[in-house]
Amino acid sequence: MSEGEPRRDRQPIRVTVAHVRYAQRDLGVAYPPHYRSILDALELAGCAVTSVAVPSRMFVFRGLGKSLLYVSPRAVSILARSRPEIILALEYNLGLLWAVLAAKRARARVWVFQENAGYAGYPLGGLRKVLRRWLAPFIDRFLANTTAAADEIVGTLGAASDRVLQAPLLVPPAREVLLARPIDLPDPPMRPVFLFVGRLDARKNLNALLEASFLLAPQRLEFCLWIVGDGPLRERYARTARELGLENRIRFFPWVPHESLGFLYESSDVFVMPSLRDYRSVSVLEAMRFGKPVLDSRLDGNAGDPVRDGISGFLFDPRRPAELARCMASLIREPRLIKEMGQRAEDMMRREYVPEVAAKRLRPALGR
């Protein structure tokens, strides 16, 4: 048996992963497919994993622009019936409280996975901070997906550092997963091709990308932009592109199935994420898996790690389109940077962002 592999003569540890499923308009039933990598890491670390969708419902107050996630207390009995040794809650919500109670009933440990630090771009405060600090003493282990998440757990929630385990649990799928369903794509009229994939809403801040493209147009620089996704602002963004005279440079694509996104990543040159607030954009990680450099908003949870300024891409202030335009111009004028940064991005994904790395870090906490 090689060093670092789990012992095969040990009984697997029973882990119940409690996740929330809720209906959201335009998206259907939500259970992010990228969470599959968490289950893969646990299984590689020597766990028998049961995934349980706890009863929940999302209430949307459109007039107020607010939403409320309700998780039924029936989750307590549902989770306890799985006879777990560990209950793992994905993020903080009412379901975590029920997971704590279920763990006490089942005499199990309770762990919580935290993707990133609060909401990227917003400090953790108010009621969310109070509730998390109140629950923290009942949690046996915090799984921090990033350094920022680990720092917040210790510095803001007051958890002891020896209860925090940092591991890259949220990783992009293998390339073949995103290439499972072929699609036809047009030949770009010019290169490089800057690609955006995501929901077309105010938070993703496509206006900044359109304005940056408008600023570049008079400089006689060749490039084009592919925008992929649906959302409430799709028509507004298309109208803005026409008003800015960018019709020949910008192409809008409708929603593309997850298993076809790889063809878009392969056909493009640079990925752009101008978000005003993101826990951690999964499409950024997927693009890096395909060897694409990323122009990333400083308010995206990927900023700094794994998107490292000048190494695997460039970081910019999403409220300053001129700053994004300068980043785009740098890559247009020096195409070698696209290849060099893209290679570093792909190497980083292959070396650091795979379930095997997370499993190796999980084993000591599991007693393996």
C-alpha positions in Angstrom: 0.0 0.0 0.0 1.5 3.4 -1.0 1.9 6.2 1.4 -1.2 8.4 1.8 -3.7 5.8 0.6 -6.5 4.8 3.0 -6.3 1.3 4.7 -8.6 -1.1 2.9 -9.2 -3.2 6.1 -10.9 -0.4 7.9 -14.6 0.0 7.9 -15.7 3.1 5.9 -16.9 6.0 8.0 -20.6 6.7 7.5 -21.0 10.3 6.3 -24.4 11.9 5.6 -24.1 15.0 3.4 -27.1 17.2 4.1 -27.9 19.5 1.2 -30.7 21.8 0.4 -32.8 21.5 -2.7 -35.1 24.4 -3.6 -37.1 25.6 -6.5 -36.0 28.9 -8.1 -37.6 30.6 -11.0 -35.7 30.1 -14.3 -33.3 27.6 -12.7 -35.6 24.7 -11.6 -34.4 22.4 -8.8 -31.0 23.7 -7.6 -28.3 21.3 -6.4 -25.0 22.6 -7.8 -23.3 19.8 -9.8 -19.9 21.0 -8.7 -20.7 19.8 -5.2 -20.1 16.3 -6.5 -16.4 16.8 -6.0 -17.0 17.0 -2.2 -18.6 13.6 -2.2 -15.8 12.3 -4.4 -13.1 13.5 -2.0 -15.0 11.9 1.0 -15.2 8.6 -0.8 -11.5 8.7 -1.7 -10.7 9.4 2.0 -12.5 6.2 3.1 -16.1 7.3 3.7 -19.4 5.7 2.8 -21.3 8.7 1.7 -25.1 9.2 1.8 -26.4 12.4 0.1 -29.7 13.6 1.7 -31.8 16.4 0.3 -33.5 18.0 3.3 -37.1 19.4 2.8 -36.8 23.1 2.0 -38.5 25.9 0.1 -37.3 29.3 -1.2 -39.7 32.2 -0.6 -39.0 35.1 -2.9 -40.3 38.6 -2.1 -40.0 40.2 -5.5 -41.2 43.6 -4.3 -38.4 43.8 -1.7 -35.8 42.1 -3.8 -35.3 39.6 -0.9 -35.6 35.9 -0.5 -35.9 33.5 2.4 -34.8 29.9 2.6 -37.0 27.8 4.8 -35.7 24.3 5.8 -38.3 22.0 7.5 -37.5 20.6 10.9 -38.4 17.2 9.5 -34.7 17.3 8.5 -33.8 16.2 12.0 -35.4 12.8 11.8 -34.5 12.3 8.2 -30.8 12.9 8.9 -30.8 10.9 12.1 -32.4 7.9 10.4 -29.3 7.5 8.1 -27.3 6.4 11.2 -24.3 8.6 10.4 -21.0 8.9 12.2 -20.6 12.4 10.6 -23.3 14.8 9.3 -21.8 17.3 6.8 -23.9 20.4 6.2 -23.2 22.4 3.0 -22.9 26.0 4.0 -24.8 27.9 6.7 -28.6 28.0 6.7 -31.4 26.7 8.9 -30.5 23.2 7.8 -27.3 23.5 9.8 -29.3 23.9 13.0 -31.3 20.8 12.2 -28.0 19.0 11.4 -26.7 19.8 14.8 -29.8 18.5 16.5 -29.8 15.4 14.3 -26.1 14.7 15.2 -27.0 14.9 18.9 -29.8 12.4 18.4 -27.6 10.0 16.3 -24.5 10.6 18.5 -22.7 11.7 15.5 -20.3 14.5 14.7 -21.4 17.5 12.8 -19.2 19.2 10.2 -19.9 22.2 8.0 -18.4 23.1 4.6 -17.8 26.8 3.9 -17.1 27.7 0.3 -15.5 31.1 0.8 -15.5 34.2 3.1 -19.1 35.4 3.6 -20.4 36.9 0.4 -17.4 38.0 -1.6 -17.3 41.8 -1.6 -19.4 42.1 1.6 -18.1 41.6 5.1 -19.9 39.1 7.3 -22.1 41.0 9.7 -25.5 41.5 11.1 -27.8 38.6 11.8 -25.8 36.2 9.7 -22.7 36.8 11.8 -24.7 36.4 15.0 -26.3 33.1 13.9 -23.0 31.6 12.7 -21.2 32.6 15.9 -24.0 31.0 18.0 -23.8 27.7 16.0 -20.0 27.6 15.9 -19.4 25.9 19.3 -21.7 23.0 18.2 -19.7 22.2 15.1 -16.9 19.6 15.4 -15.1 20.4 12.3 -15.1 23.3 9.7 -14.1 22.4 6.2 -12.8 25.6 4.6 -12.6 25.6 0.8 -10.3 28.6 0.7 -7.8 30.5 2.8 -10.3 33.4 3.1 -12.9 31.0 4.4 -10.5 29.6 7.0 -9.5 33.1 8.2 -13.1 34.1 8.6 -14.0 31.0 10.6 -11.2 31.7 13.0 -11.2 35.5 13.1 -14.9 36.2 12.8 -16.7 33.2 14.1 -14.1 32.6 16.9 -13.5 28.9 16.2 -10.3 27.3 17.3 -7.9 26.9 14.5 -7.4 23.2 15.2 -11.1 22.7 14.3 -10.6 24.2 10.9 -9.4 22.0 8.0 -8.6 23.8 4.7 -8.9 21.7 1.6 -9.9 22.4 -2.1 -13.2 20.5 -1.9 -15.0 22.5 -4.5 -13.1 21.8 -7.7 -14.2 21.8 -11.3 -15.1 18.6 -13.0 -12.8 16.7 -15.3 -12.7 17.9 -18.9 -14.6 14.9 -20.2 -17.6 15.7 -18.0 -18.0 19.1 -19.7 -17.4 17.6 -23.2 -20.1 14.9 -22.9 -22.6 16.5 -25.3 -21.1 18.0 -28.5 -22.5 21.3 -29.8 -21.8 23.2 -33.0 -20.1 26.6 -32.6 -19.5 29.3 -35.2 -16.0 30.3 -36.3 -15.1 33.5 -34.5 -14.7 36.5 -36.8 -11.5 37.5 -35.1 -9.3 36.5 -32.1 -8.7 36.5 -29.2 -12.2 35.4 -28.1 -13.2 36.7 -24.7 -15.8 34.4 -23.1 -18.3 35.0 -20.3 -20.5 32.1 -19.0 -23.1 32.9 -16.3 -26.5 34.2 -15.4 -27.3 37.5 -17.1 -28.4 39.6 -14.1 -27.3 42.7 -12.3 -24.9 40.9 -10.0 -22.8 39.5 -12.9 -22.3 43.1 -14.1 -22.1 42.5 -17.8 -22.4 46.3 -18.4 -18.7 46.6 -17.3 -17.6 44.0 -19.9 -19.7 45.8 -22.6 -18.3 49.2 -21.7 -14.7 47.8 -21.6 -15.3 46.4 -25.1 -16.6 49.8 -26.3 -13.5 51.5 -24.9 -11.2 49.1 -26.9 -13.1 49.4 -30.2 -11.5 52.8 -31.3 -8.0 51.4 -30.6 -8.3 49.2 -33.7 -7.5 46.1 -31.6 -8.9 42.8 -33.0 -11.0 40.7 -30.6 -14.5 39.4 -30.1 -16.7 38.6 -27.2 -19.0 35.5 -26.6 -21.6 35.9 -23.9 -23.3 32.6 -22.8 -26.3 32.3 -20.6 -29.9 33.5 -19.9 -31.4 35.8 -17.3 -33.6 38.8 -16.7 -31.2 41.3 -18.3 -30.4 39.4 -21.5 -32.4 41.7 -23.8 -31.1 44.8 -22.1 -27.5 43.7 -22.6 -28.2 42.8 -26.2 -29.7 46.3 -26.7 -26.8 48.0 -25.0 -24.4 46.1 -27.3 -26.3 47.4 -30.4 -26.3 50.9 -29.0 -22.6 50.8 -28.5 -22.0 49.6 -32.0 -20.6 46.3 -31.0 -22.8 44.0 -33.0 -19.9 42.7 -35.1 -17.8 41.9 -32.1 -20.3 40.4 -29.6 -22.3 37.2 -30.0 -25.0 36.1 -27.5 -25.5 32.4 -27.0 -28.5 30.9 -25.1 -28.2 28.7 -22.1 -25.9 25.8 -22.8 -26.1 22.4 -20.9 -23.4 21.9 -18.4 -22.1 18.8 -20.2 -21.5 21.0 -23.4 -19.7 23.9 -21.8 -16.3 22.4 -22.5 -16.7 23.1 -26.2 -17.1 26.8 -25.4 -14.0 26.8 -23.2 -12.0 25.0 -25.9 -13.1 27.4 -28.6 -12.3 30.6 -26.7 -9.1 32.2 -25.6 -9.7 34.2 -22.4 -12.4 33.9 -19.7 -13.8 37.1 -18.1 -15.8 37.3 -14.9 -16.9 40.9 -14.1 -19.2 40.0 -11.1 -20.0 42.5 -8.4 -20.4 39.7 -5.8 -19.7 36.0 -6.0 -18.9 33.3 -3.4 -16.7 31.7 -6.0 -17.6 31.5 -9.7 -17.5 27.9 -10.8 -17.2 28.9 -14.4 -13.9 30.5 -13.6 -12.6 27.2 -12.3 -13.9 25.3 -15.3 -12.3 27.7 -17.7 -9.0 27.3 -15.9 -9.4 23.5 -16.2 -9.3 24.1 -19.9 -6.2 26.1 -19.8 -7.7 29.6 -20.1 -6.3 32.7 -18.4 -9.0 34.6 -16.4 -9.7 38.3 -16.1 -11.4 38.1 -12.7 -13.3 40.7 -10.6 -11.7 41.4 -7.3 -15.1 40.7 -5.8 -15.2 37.1 -7.0 -14.1 34.6 -4.4 -11.5 33.2 -6.9 -9.6 36.5 -6.9 -6.1 35.9 -5.5 -6.6 32.1 -5.3 -6.6 30.5 -7.8 -6.7 33.5 -10.1 -3.4 35.1 -9.2 -2.7 38.5 -10.7 -0.1 38.4 -13.4 0.3 34.6 -13.0 -2.9 32.8 -14.1 -4.8 36.0 -15.2 -5.4 39.6 -14.2 -7.6 41.0 -11.4 -9.6 44.2 -11.9 -12.1 46.4 -10.1 -15.5 45.5 -11.6 -16.7 49.1 -11.0 -14.1 50.4 -13.3 -14.6 49.3 -16.9 -11.4 51.1 -18.0 -9.4 48.9 -15.7 -10.9 45.8 -17.4 -10.3 47.3 -20.8 -6.6 47.7 -19.9 -6.4 44.0 -18.9 -8.1 43.0 -22.2 -5.7 45.2 -24.2 -2.7 43.7 -22.5 -3.6 40.2 -23.7 -4.6 41.3 -27.2 -1.3 43.1 -27.7 0.8 40.2 -26.2 -0.8 36.9 -27.2 2.0 35.0 -25.7 0.6 36.0 -22.3 -2.6 34.1 -23.1 -0.7 30.9 -23.8 1.6 31.3 -20.7 -1.0 32.3 -18.2 -3.4 29.6 -19.6 -0.7 26.9 -19.2 -0.2 28.0 -15.6 -3.9 27.9 -14.9 -4.2 24.4 -16.3 -1.2 23.2 -14.4 -2.7 24.6 -11.2 -6.0 22.9 -11.7 -4.4 19.6 -12.4 -1.9 19.8 -9.5 -4.0 21.4 -6.7 -7.7 21.3 -7.6 -8.6 17.6 -7.8 -10.5 15.4 -5.3 -7.4 13.4 -4.6 -5.7 16.4 -3.0 -8.7 17.1 -0.8 -9.0 13.5 0.2 -5.3 13.4 1.4 -6.0 16.4 3.7 -9.3 14.9 5.0 -7.8 11.6 6.1 -6.1 12.8 9.4 -9.4 14.4 10.5 -11.2 11.1 9.8 -8.6 9.2 11.7 -7.4 7.5 8.6 
